Amino acid sequence: MDDTLPAVLPGRVISRFPDAAHITVRMLLDHTSGIPDYANTKAFEGKVLADPRRHWKVNEFLDRAAAQAPSFPPGEGWGYSNTDYNLLGLVIEQATGKPWRAAVRERIIDRLGLKHTSLPEPGHNSIRSDAVHGYELVNGKLRDVTDVDPSMADAAGGDALVATTADLAHFLNALLAGQLFEHAKTLKEMLTFVDAKGAPGLVGYGLGLERYELPGRVEVIGHAGGTAGYLTFVGHLPAQDVDVAMVINNRDDPHRFSSRR
Protein backbone atom coordinates (compact mmCIF):
# COMPACT_ATOMS: atom_id res chain seq x y z
CA MET A 1 0.00 0.00 0.00
CA ASP A 2 2.81 2.39 0.77
CA ASP A 3 4.96 1.72 -2.30
CA THR A 4 5.37 4.87 -4.38
CA LEU A 5 4.42 4.96 -8.04
CA PRO A 6 7.99 4.47 -9.38
CA ALA A 7 8.04 1.10 -7.58
CA VAL A 8 4.85 -0.19 -9.19
CA LEU A 9 4.54 1.51 -12.60
CA PRO A 10 6.88 1.95 -15.57
CA GLY A 11 8.64 5.24 -16.27
CA ARG A 12 6.59 5.88 -19.43
CA VAL A 13 3.50 6.16 -17.20
CA ILE A 14 4.80 8.07 -14.20
CA SER A 15 6.87 10.55 -16.22
CA ARG A 16 3.63 12.49 -16.77
CA PHE A 17 3.24 13.29 -13.07
CA PRO A 18 6.00 15.32 -11.34
CA ASP A 19 4.85 14.25 -7.85
CA ALA A 20 4.92 10.51 -8.69
CA ALA A 21 7.79 9.77 -6.28
CA HIS A 22 5.64 11.06 -3.41
CA ILE A 23 2.39 9.32 -4.39
CA THR A 24 1.65 5.88 -2.96
CA VAL A 25 -0.74 3.13 -3.99
CA ARG A 26 -2.75 3.95 -0.87
CA MET A 27 -3.14 7.56 -2.06
CA LEU A 28 -4.55 6.34 -5.38
CA LEU A 29 -7.05 4.13 -3.54
CA ASP A 30 -8.28 6.78 -1.11
CA HIS A 31 -7.99 9.70 -3.57
CA THR A 32 -5.42 11.69 -1.63
CA SER A 33 -2.90 11.61 -4.52
CA GLY A 34 -3.68 15.11 -5.80
CA ILE A 35 -3.71 13.79 -9.39
CA PRO A 36 -6.44 15.68 -11.31
CA ASP A 37 -9.55 13.98 -12.66
CA TYR A 38 -9.44 13.88 -16.46
CA ALA A 39 -13.24 13.54 -16.55
CA ASN A 40 -14.09 16.63 -14.51
CA THR A 41 -15.12 18.78 -17.45
CA LYS A 42 -18.22 19.00 -19.65
CA ALA A 43 -15.86 18.92 -22.62
CA PHE A 44 -14.94 15.31 -21.91
CA GLU A 45 -18.57 14.29 -21.49
CA GLY A 46 -19.33 16.01 -24.77
CA LYS A 47 -16.64 14.02 -26.57
CA VAL A 48 -18.03 10.75 -25.21
CA LEU A 49 -21.61 11.52 -26.22
CA ALA A 50 -20.61 12.92 -29.63
CA ASP A 51 -18.86 9.65 -30.54
CA PRO A 52 -20.21 6.94 -28.20
CA ARG A 53 -18.47 4.07 -30.01
CA ARG A 54 -15.05 5.66 -29.86
CA HIS A 55 -12.38 3.30 -28.49
CA TRP A 56 -10.53 5.27 -25.81
CA LYS A 57 -6.93 4.56 -24.80
CA VAL A 58 -5.62 4.80 -21.23
CA ASN A 59 -2.86 7.14 -22.38
CA GLU A 60 -5.51 9.64 -23.48
CA PHE A 61 -6.88 9.80 -19.93
CA LEU A 62 -3.44 10.14 -18.39
CA ASP A 63 -2.47 12.90 -20.84
CA ARG A 64 -5.68 14.82 -20.10
CA ALA A 65 -4.97 14.61 -16.37
CA ALA A 66 -1.31 15.55 -16.76
CA ALA A 67 -2.27 18.68 -18.70
CA GLN A 68 -3.87 20.04 -15.51
CA ALA A 69 -2.13 21.37 -12.41
CA PRO A 70 -2.10 18.99 -9.41
CA SER A 71 -5.18 19.41 -7.24
CA PHE A 72 -3.02 19.53 -4.07
CA PRO A 73 0.31 18.11 -2.81
CA PRO A 74 0.20 14.31 -2.31
CA GLY A 75 -1.45 13.35 0.96
CA GLU A 76 -2.54 16.90 1.82
CA GLY A 77 -6.14 16.86 0.63
CA TRP A 78 -8.92 14.75 -0.82
CA GLY A 79 -10.41 14.83 -4.29
CA TYR A 80 -12.16 12.07 -6.21
CA SER A 81 -10.20 11.35 -9.37
CA ASN A 82 -11.03 8.79 -12.04
CA THR A 83 -7.37 9.04 -13.07
CA ASP A 84 -6.41 7.33 -9.80
CA TYR A 85 -8.40 4.28 -10.88
CA ASN A 86 -6.82 4.28 -14.35
CA LEU A 87 -3.42 4.14 -12.69
CA LEU A 88 -4.61 1.38 -10.35
CA GLY A 89 -5.70 -0.62 -13.38
CA LEU A 90 -2.13 -0.38 -14.67
CA VAL A 91 -0.80 -1.37 -11.23
CA ILE A 92 -2.96 -4.52 -11.36
CA GLU A 93 -1.60 -5.34 -14.82
CA GLN A 94 2.01 -4.83 -13.68
CA ALA A 95 1.49 -7.00 -10.59
CA THR A 96 -0.47 -9.86 -12.19
CA GLY A 97 0.76 -9.84 -15.78
CA LYS A 98 -2.90 -9.86 -16.89
CA PRO A 99 -5.31 -7.18 -18.16
CA TRP A 100 -7.21 -5.69 -15.24
CA ARG A 101 -10.49 -7.07 -16.60
CA ALA A 102 -9.09 -10.62 -16.51
CA ALA A 103 -7.86 -10.14 -12.94
CA VAL A 104 -11.25 -8.82 -11.79
CA ARG A 105 -13.11 -11.66 -13.50
CA GLU A 106 -10.86 -14.28 -11.92
CA ARG A 107 -10.55 -12.80 -8.42
CA ILE A 108 -14.05 -11.41 -7.93
CA ILE A 109 -16.71 -12.24 -10.53
CA ASP A 110 -15.90 -15.94 -10.96
CA ARG A 111 -14.90 -16.43 -7.33
CA LEU A 112 -18.23 -15.11 -6.04
CA GLY A 113 -20.29 -16.74 -8.79
CA LEU A 114 -21.72 -13.45 -10.06
CA LYS A 115 -23.51 -15.03 -13.00
CA HIS A 116 -25.21 -11.82 -14.15
CA THR A 117 -22.08 -9.66 -14.09
CA SER A 118 -19.67 -9.10 -16.95
CA LEU A 119 -16.87 -6.80 -18.07
CA PRO A 120 -17.29 -6.30 -21.83
CA GLU A 121 -14.07 -5.71 -23.74
CA PRO A 122 -13.57 -2.43 -25.64
CA GLY A 123 -15.49 -2.60 -28.91
CA HIS A 124 -18.28 -4.75 -27.44
CA ASN A 125 -21.03 -2.15 -27.23
CA SER A 126 -24.16 -4.30 -27.20
CA ILE A 127 -25.74 -5.73 -24.05
CA ARG A 128 -28.56 -8.22 -23.48
CA SER A 129 -31.94 -7.22 -24.86
CA ASP A 130 -33.52 -7.33 -21.38
CA ALA A 131 -30.97 -4.88 -19.94
CA VAL A 132 -32.06 -1.41 -18.85
CA HIS A 133 -31.11 1.22 -21.42
CA GLY A 134 -29.46 4.47 -20.29
CA TYR A 135 -30.46 7.96 -21.45
CA GLU A 136 -28.90 11.42 -21.54
CA LEU A 137 -30.10 14.83 -22.62
CA VAL A 138 -28.04 15.70 -25.70
CA ASN A 139 -28.74 19.09 -27.31
CA GLY A 140 -32.05 19.24 -25.49
CA LYS A 141 -33.24 15.81 -26.66
CA LEU A 142 -33.33 12.56 -24.71
CA ARG A 143 -30.98 10.09 -26.35
CA ASP A 144 -30.33 6.39 -25.77
CA VAL A 145 -26.61 6.14 -24.93
CA THR A 146 -26.52 2.45 -24.04
CA ASP A 147 -23.99 1.87 -26.82
CA VAL A 148 -21.18 3.92 -25.23
CA ASP A 149 -17.96 1.92 -25.56
CA PRO A 150 -16.72 0.09 -22.42
CA SER A 151 -13.36 1.84 -22.85
CA MET A 152 -14.79 5.31 -22.04
CA ALA A 153 -13.30 5.27 -18.52
CA ASP A 154 -11.20 2.11 -18.53
CA ALA A 155 -10.54 0.87 -14.96
CA ALA A 156 -12.41 3.89 -13.55
CA GLY A 157 -15.51 1.91 -14.45
CA GLY A 158 -17.74 4.11 -16.62
CA ASP A 159 -19.83 1.80 -18.85
CA ALA A 160 -17.30 -0.98 -18.18
CA LEU A 161 -19.39 -3.19 -15.89
CA VAL A 162 -22.74 -4.83 -16.67
CA ALA A 163 -24.48 -6.25 -13.60
CA THR A 164 -27.72 -6.70 -11.72
CA THR A 165 -28.54 -4.99 -8.43
CA ALA A 166 -28.63 -8.45 -6.80
CA ASP A 167 -25.06 -9.18 -7.92
CA LEU A 168 -23.91 -5.75 -6.70
CA ALA A 169 -25.40 -6.40 -3.27
CA HIS A 170 -23.89 -9.91 -3.19
CA PHE A 171 -20.46 -8.49 -4.03
CA LEU A 172 -20.53 -5.79 -1.33
CA ASN A 173 -21.85 -8.23 1.27
CA ALA A 174 -19.03 -10.68 0.49
CA LEU A 175 -16.46 -7.88 0.49
CA LEU A 176 -17.49 -6.59 3.92
CA ALA A 177 -17.56 -10.16 5.26
CA GLY A 178 -13.89 -10.50 4.27
CA GLN A 179 -14.56 -13.35 1.84
CA LEU A 180 -12.27 -11.93 -0.86
CA PHE A 181 -9.16 -11.53 1.28
CA GLU A 182 -6.44 -13.83 2.53
CA HIS A 183 -5.69 -11.56 5.49
CA ALA A 184 -8.25 -9.95 7.81
CA LYS A 185 -6.16 -6.79 7.97
CA THR A 186 -6.90 -6.13 4.29
CA LEU A 187 -10.53 -5.34 5.06
CA LYS A 188 -9.46 -3.26 8.06
CA GLU A 189 -7.26 -1.19 5.72
CA MET A 190 -10.16 -0.70 3.29
CA LEU A 191 -12.38 0.52 6.14
CA THR A 192 -9.87 3.14 7.31
CA PHE A 193 -11.47 6.37 6.12
CA VAL A 194 -10.03 9.80 5.40
CA ASP A 195 -12.26 12.87 5.55
CA ALA A 196 -14.13 13.38 2.29
CA LYS A 197 -16.86 15.68 1.06
CA GLY A 198 -18.83 15.55 -2.16
CA ALA A 199 -22.28 14.07 -2.54
CA PRO A 200 -24.74 14.88 0.28
CA GLY A 201 -23.96 12.75 3.32
CA LEU A 202 -20.47 11.71 2.20
CA VAL A 203 -18.09 12.00 5.17
CA GLY A 204 -15.26 9.56 4.47
CA TYR A 205 -13.38 7.61 1.84
CA GLY A 206 -11.48 4.38 2.46
CA LEU A 207 -9.64 2.20 -0.02
CA GLY A 208 -12.32 2.22 -2.70
CA LEU A 209 -15.19 2.52 -0.23
CA GLU A 210 -17.33 5.54 0.66
CA ARG A 211 -18.80 6.26 4.09
CA TYR A 212 -22.03 8.23 4.39
CA GLU A 213 -23.89 9.64 7.38
CA LEU A 214 -27.58 10.11 6.53
CA PRO A 215 -30.27 11.92 8.55
CA GLY A 216 -30.80 10.21 11.91
CA ARG A 217 -27.05 9.35 12.05
CA VAL A 218 -27.59 6.35 9.78
CA GLU A 219 -24.22 5.04 8.58
CA VAL A 220 -23.84 3.61 5.07
CA ILE A 221 -20.72 1.96 3.61
CA GLY A 222 -20.58 1.46 -0.15
CA HIS A 223 -20.03 3.36 -3.36
CA ALA A 224 -21.93 5.45 -5.88
CA GLY A 225 -21.09 5.75 -9.56
CA GLY A 226 -22.32 7.76 -12.51
CA THR A 227 -21.61 7.22 -16.19
CA ALA A 228 -23.19 7.90 -19.55
CA GLY A 229 -26.89 7.12 -19.09
CA TYR A 230 -26.69 5.55 -15.63
CA LEU A 231 -26.43 6.33 -11.93
CA THR A 232 -25.74 3.43 -9.56
CA PHE A 233 -25.34 2.93 -5.83
CA VAL A 234 -24.61 -0.06 -3.61
CA GLY A 235 -24.37 0.29 0.15
CA HIS A 236 -24.54 -1.56 3.48
CA LEU A 237 -26.12 -0.18 6.65
CA PRO A 238 -24.07 -1.84 9.45
CA ALA A 239 -26.39 -1.04 12.36
CA GLN A 240 -29.46 -2.28 10.50
CA ASP A 241 -27.64 -5.10 8.64
CA VAL A 242 -29.36 -4.03 5.42
CA ASP A 243 -27.94 -3.96 1.88
CA VAL A 244 -29.16 -1.42 -0.68
CA ALA A 245 -28.46 -1.56 -4.42
CA MET A 246 -30.04 0.66 -7.05
CA VAL A 247 -29.66 1.88 -10.60
CA ILE A 248 -31.27 4.85 -12.35
CA ASN A 249 -31.17 4.91 -16.15
CA ASN A 250 -30.40 8.62 -16.30
CA ARG A 251 -27.49 10.45 -14.69
CA ASP A 252 -29.54 13.33 -13.27
CA ASP A 253 -28.64 13.78 -9.60
CA PRO A 254 -31.46 12.33 -7.44
CA HIS A 255 -30.34 14.27 -4.35
CA ARG A 256 -32.06 17.44 -5.56
CA PHE A 257 -35.39 15.62 -5.47
CA SER A 258 -34.87 14.63 -1.81
CA SER A 259 -33.66 18.00 -0.51
CA ARG A 260 -37.04 18.68 1.15
CA ARG A 261 -37.65 16.47 4.17
C-alpha positions in Angstrom: 0.0 0.0 0.0 2.8 2.4 0.8 5.0 1.7 -2.3 5.4 4.9 -4.4 4.4 5.0 -8.0 8.0 4.5 -9.4 8.0 1.1 -7.6 4.8 -0.2 -9.2 4.5 1.5 -12.6 6.9 1.9 -15.6 8.6 5.2 -16.3 6.6 5.9 -19.4 3.5 6.2 -17.2 4.8 8.1 -14.2 6.9 10.6 -16.2 3.6 12.5 -16.8 3.2 13.3 -13.1 6.0 15.3 -11.3 4.9 14.2 -7.9 4.9 10.5 -8.7 7.8 9.8 -6.3 5.6 11.1 -3.4 2.4 9.3 -4.4 1.7 5.9 -3.0 -0.7 3.1 -4.0 -2.7 3.9 -0.9 -3.1 7.6 -2.1 -4.6 6.3 -5.4 -7.0 4.1 -3.5 -8.3 6.8 -1.1 -8.0 9.7 -3.6 -5.4 11.7 -1.6 -2.9 11.6 -4.5 -3.7 15.1 -5.8 -3.7 13.8 -9.4 -6.4 15.7 -11.3 -9.5 14.0 -12.7 -9.4 13.9 -16.5 -13.2 13.5 -16.5 -14.1 16.6 -14.5 -15.1 18.8 -17.5 -18.2 19.0 -19.7 -15.9 18.9 -22.6 -14.9 15.3 -21.9 -18.6 14.3 -21.5 -19.3 16.0 -24.8 -16.6 14.0 -26.6 -18.0 10.8 -25.2 -21.6 11.5 -26.2 -20.6 12.9 -29.6 -18.9 9.7 -30.5 -20.2 6.9 -28.2 -18.5 4.1 -30.0 -15.0 5.7 -29.9 -12.4 3.3 -28.5 -10.5 5.3 -25.8 -6.9 4.6 -24.8 -5.6 4.8 -21.2 -2.9 7.1 -22.4 -5.5 9.6 -23.5 -6.9 9.8 -19.9 -3.4 10.1 -18.4 -2.5 12.9 -20.8 -5.7 14.8 -20.1 -5.0 14.6 -16.4 -1.3 15.5 -16.8 -2.3 18.7 -18.7 -3.9 20.0 -15.5 -2.1 21.4 -12.4 -2.1 19.0 -9.4 -5.2 19.4 -7.2 -3.0 19.5 -4.1 0.3 18.1 -2.8 0.2 14.3 -2.3 -1.4 13.4 1.0 -2.5 16.9 1.8 -6.1 16.9 0.6 -8.9 14.7 -0.8 -10.4 14.8 -4.3 -12.2 12.1 -6.2 -10.2 11.4 -9.4 -11.0 8.8 -12.0 -7.4 9.0 -13.1 -6.4 7.3 -9.8 -8.4 4.3 -10.9 -6.8 4.3 -14.3 -3.4 4.1 -12.7 -4.6 1.4 -10.3 -5.7 -0.6 -13.4 -2.1 -0.4 -14.7 -0.8 -1.4 -11.2 -3.0 -4.5 -11.4 -1.6 -5.3 -14.8 2.0 -4.8 -13.7 1.5 -7.0 -10.6 -0.5 -9.9 -12.2 0.8 -9.8 -15.8 -2.9 -9.9 -16.9 -5.3 -7.2 -18.2 -7.2 -5.7 -15.2 -10.5 -7.1 -16.6 -9.1 -10.6 -16.5 -7.9 -10.1 -12.9 -11.2 -8.8 -11.8 -13.1 -11.7 -13.5 -10.9 -14.3 -11.9 -10.5 -12.8 -8.4 -14.0 -11.4 -7.9 -16.7 -12.2 -10.5 -15.9 -15.9 -11.0 -14.9 -16.4 -7.3 -18.2 -15.1 -6.0 -20.3 -16.7 -8.8 -21.7 -13.5 -10.1 -23.5 -15.0 -13.0 -25.2 -11.8 -14.2 -22.1 -9.7 -14.1 -19.7 -9.1 -17.0 -16.9 -6.8 -18.1 -17.3 -6.3 -21.8 -14.1 -5.7 -23.7 -13.6 -2.4 -25.6 -15.5 -2.6 -28.9 -18.3 -4.8 -27.4 -21.0 -2.1 -27.2 -24.2 -4.3 -27.2 -25.7 -5.7 -24.0 -28.6 -8.2 -23.5 -31.9 -7.2 -24.9 -33.5 -7.3 -21.4 -31.0 -4.9 -19.9 -32.1 -1.4 -18.8 -31.1 1.2 -21.4 -29.5 4.5 -20.3 -30.5 8.0 -21.4 -28.9 11.4 -21.5 -30.1 14.8 -22.6 -28.0 15.7 -25.7 -28.7 19.1 -27.3 -32.0 19.2 -25.5 -33.2 15.8 -26.7 -33.3 12.6 -24.7 -31.0 10.1 -26.4 -30.3 6.4 -25.8 -26.6 6.1 -24.9 -26.5 2.5 -24.0 -24.0 1.9 -26.8 -21.2 3.9 -25.2 -18.0 1.9 -25.6 -16.7 0.1 -22.4 -13.4 1.8 -22.8 -14.8 5.3 -22.0 -13.3 5.3 -18.5 -11.2 2.1 -18.5 -10.5 0.9 -15.0 -12.4 3.9 -13.6 -15.5 1.9 -14.5 -17.7 4.1 -16.6 -19.8 1.8 -18.9 -17.3 -1.0 -18.2 -19.4 -3.2 -15.9 -22.7 -4.8 -16.7 -24.5 -6.2 -13.6 -27.7 -6.7 -11.7 -28.5 -5.0 -8.4 -28.6 -8.4 -6.8 -25.1 -9.2 -7.9 -23.9 -5.8 -6.7 -25.4 -6.4 -3.3 -23.9 -9.9 -3.2 -20.5 -8.5 -4.0 -20.5 -5.8 -1.3 -21.9 -8.2 1.3 -19.0 -10.7 0.5 -16.5 -7.9 0.5 -17.5 -6.6 3.9 -17.6 -10.2 5.3 -13.9 -10.5 4.3 -14.6 -13.4 1.8 -12.3 -11.9 -0.9 -9.2 -11.5 1.3 -6.4 -13.8 2.5 -5.7 -11.6 5.5 -8.3 -9.9 7.8 -6.2 -6.8 8.0 -6.9 -6.1 4.3 -10.5 -5.3 5.1 -9.5 -3.3 8.1 -7.3 -1.2 5.7 -10.2 -0.7 3.3 -12.4 0.5 6.1 -9.9 3.1 7.3 -11.5 6.4 6.1 -10.0 9.8 5.4 -12.3 12.9 5.6 -14.1 13.4 2.3 -16.9 15.7 1.1 -18.8 15.6 -2.2 -22.3 14.1 -2.5 -24.7 14.9 0.3 -24.0 12.7 3.3 -20.5 11.7 2.2 -18.1 12.0 5.2 -15.3 9.6 4.5 -13.4 7.6 1.8 -11.5 4.4 2.5 -9.6 2.2 0.0 -12.3 2.2 -2.7 -15.2 2.5 -0.2 -17.3 5.5 0.7 -18.8 6.3 4.1 -22.0 8.2 4.4 -23.9 9.6 7.4 -27.6 10.1 6.5 -30.3 11.9 8.6 -30.8 10.2 11.9 -27.1 9.4 12.1 -27.6 6.4 9.8 -24.2 5.0 8.6 -23.8 3.6 5.1 -20.7 2.0 3.6 -20.6 1.5 -0.2 -20.0 3.4 -3.4 -21.9 5.4 -5.9 -21.1 5.8 -9.6 -22.3 7.8 -12.5 -21.6 7.2 -16.2 -23.2 7.9 -19.6 -26.9 7.1 -19.1 -26.7 5.6 -15.6 -26.4 6.3 -11.9 -25.7 3.4 -9.6 -25.3 2.9 -5.8 -24.6 -0.1 -3.6 -24.4 0.3 0.2 -24.5 -1.6 3.5 -26.1 -0.2 6.7 -24.1 -1.8 9.4 -26.4 -1.0 12.4 -29.5 -2.3 10.5 -27.6 -5.1 8.6 -29.4 -4.0 5.4 -27.9 -4.0 1.9 -29.2 -1.4 -0.7 -28.5 -1.6 -4.4 -30.0 0.7 -7.1 -29.7 1.9 -10.6 -31.3 4.8 -12.4 -31.2 4.9 -16.1 -30.4 8.6 -16.3 -27.5 10.4 -14.7 -29.5 13.3 -13.3 -28.6 13.8 -9.6 -31.5 12.3 -7.4 -30.3 14.3 -4.3 -32.1 17.4 -5.6 -35.4 15.6 -5.5 -34.9 14.6 -1.8 -33.7 18.0 -0.5 -37.0 18.7 1.1 -37.6 16.5 4.2 
